[in-house]
């Protein structure tokens, strides 16, 4: 089944391919994300991204959050580049997921 192309999907694909940060609205809050991968789960698209707005405890290793693409709006690719997390593996989070794109 081919997934429809939409503006948000294209912007996240560009951000992943170019290793650029992206801003988007999620649950009413503006987030700045470093998207590492896009994957499909049960017919829905998700993005695995580092939330650059999150305050991590000093003993906590930053990790990717999973964001449903349908829940992300007003996406804008920024000029700011990012380096993938050192622990990042370009693989879908679970065996039921299908990788679409990764850095």
PASEDREN-667315 format. One record per residue (C-alpha): x negated, y negated, z; residue number from 1. Coordinates in nm, 3 decimals, always signed. Each point is the difference from the previous one (the first is absolute). Layout:
# residues N
(atom (X,Y,Z),NUM)
...
END
This chain:
# residues 103
(atom (+0.000,+0.000,+0.000),1)
(atom (-0.148,-0.333,-0.104),2)
(atom (+0.015,-0.268,+0.265),3)
(atom (+0.116,-0.344,-0.113),4)
(atom (-0.268,-0.263,-0.040),5)
(atom (+0.070,-0.314,+0.197),6)
(atom (-0.183,-0.316,+0.090),7)
(atom (-0.092,+0.111,+0.354),8)
(atom (-0.130,+0.336,-0.124),9)
(atom (-0.211,-0.166,-0.270),10)
(atom (-0.145,-0.252,+0.247),11)
(atom (-0.098,+0.273,+0.245),12)
(atom (-0.153,+0.206,-0.281),13)
(atom (-0.205,-0.303,-0.106),14)
(atom (-0.111,-0.064,+0.359),15)
(atom (-0.109,+0.363,+0.042),16)
(atom (-0.179,+0.013,-0.336),17)
(atom (-0.181,-0.331,+0.060),18)
(atom (-0.052,+0.047,+0.378),19)
(atom (+0.179,-0.324,+0.076),20)
(atom (+0.203,-0.087,+0.307),21)
(atom (+0.370,-0.063,-0.044),22)
(atom (+0.262,-0.186,+0.201),23)
(atom (+0.353,+0.134,+0.026),24)
(atom (+0.308,-0.026,+0.217),25)
(atom (+0.077,+0.312,+0.203),26)
(atom (+0.287,+0.009,+0.250),27)
(atom (+0.013,-0.380,-0.011),28)
(atom (-0.368,-0.052,+0.082),29)
(atom (-0.272,-0.108,-0.241),30)
(atom (-0.284,+0.249,-0.004),31)
(atom (-0.342,-0.018,-0.160),32)
(atom (-0.093,+0.348,-0.114),33)
(atom (-0.307,+0.174,-0.142),34)
(atom (+0.174,+0.272,-0.203),35)
(atom (-0.208,+0.316,-0.039),36)
(atom (+0.245,+0.233,-0.174),37)
(atom (+0.349,+0.047,-0.140),38)
(atom (+0.179,+0.332,+0.030),39)
(atom (+0.338,+0.155,-0.064),40)
(atom (+0.195,+0.181,+0.269),41)
(atom (+0.336,+0.159,-0.083),42)
(atom (+0.058,-0.237,-0.291),43)
(atom (-0.096,-0.319,+0.189),44)
(atom (-0.319,-0.199,-0.040),45)
(atom (-0.215,-0.087,+0.300),46)
(atom (-0.318,-0.202,+0.044),47)
(atom (-0.277,+0.094,+0.241),48)
(atom (-0.148,-0.332,+0.109),49)
(atom (-0.202,-0.160,+0.275),50)
(atom (+0.213,-0.267,+0.169),51)
(atom (-0.245,-0.291,+0.032),52)
(atom (+0.241,-0.181,+0.237),53)
(atom (-0.013,+0.278,+0.262),54)
(atom (-0.207,-0.052,+0.313),55)
(atom (-0.189,+0.324,+0.069),56)
(atom (-0.127,+0.086,+0.346),57)
(atom (-0.378,+0.001,+0.014),58)
(atom (-0.006,+0.379,+0.050),59)
(atom (+0.252,+0.063,-0.278),60)
(atom (-0.115,+0.088,-0.352),61)
(atom (+0.194,-0.199,-0.264),62)
(atom (+0.215,+0.232,-0.210),63)
(atom (+0.239,-0.018,-0.290),64)
(atom (+0.369,-0.054,+0.057),65)
(atom (+0.260,+0.146,-0.234),66)
(atom (+0.240,-0.252,-0.151),67)
(atom (+0.299,+0.095,-0.214),68)
(atom (-0.030,-0.203,-0.319),69)
(atom (+0.374,-0.077,-0.004),70)
(atom (-0.044,-0.176,+0.335),71)
(atom (-0.272,-0.233,-0.128),72)
(atom (+0.108,-0.324,-0.166),73)
(atom (-0.141,-0.327,-0.131),74)
(atom (-0.333,+0.172,-0.071),75)
(atom (-0.289,-0.220,-0.115),76)
(atom (-0.346,+0.126,-0.091),77)
(atom (-0.273,-0.215,+0.154),78)
(atom (-0.352,-0.073,-0.122),79)
(atom (-0.150,+0.141,+0.321),80)
(atom (-0.180,+0.332,-0.056),81)
(atom (-0.019,+0.279,+0.258),82)
(atom (-0.220,+0.301,+0.059),83)
(atom (+0.181,+0.328,+0.066),84)
(atom (-0.020,+0.133,+0.355),85)
(atom (-0.312,+0.217,+0.042),86)
(atom (+0.219,+0.294,+0.104),87)
(atom (+0.234,-0.034,-0.302),88)
(atom (+0.062,+0.314,-0.205),89)
(atom (+0.183,-0.058,-0.333),90)
(atom (+0.261,+0.268,+0.066),91)
(atom (+0.371,-0.007,+0.082),92)
(atom (+0.080,+0.007,+0.374),93)
(atom (+0.182,+0.337,-0.007),94)
(atom (+0.030,+0.300,-0.230),95)
(atom (+0.353,-0.104,-0.108),96)
(atom (-0.127,-0.338,-0.126),97)
(atom (-0.126,-0.070,-0.351),98)
(atom (-0.285,-0.246,-0.051),99)
(atom (+0.083,-0.273,-0.254),100)
(atom (-0.305,-0.227,+0.031),101)
(atom (-0.291,-0.057,+0.239),102)
(atom (-0.300,-0.233,+0.029),103)
END
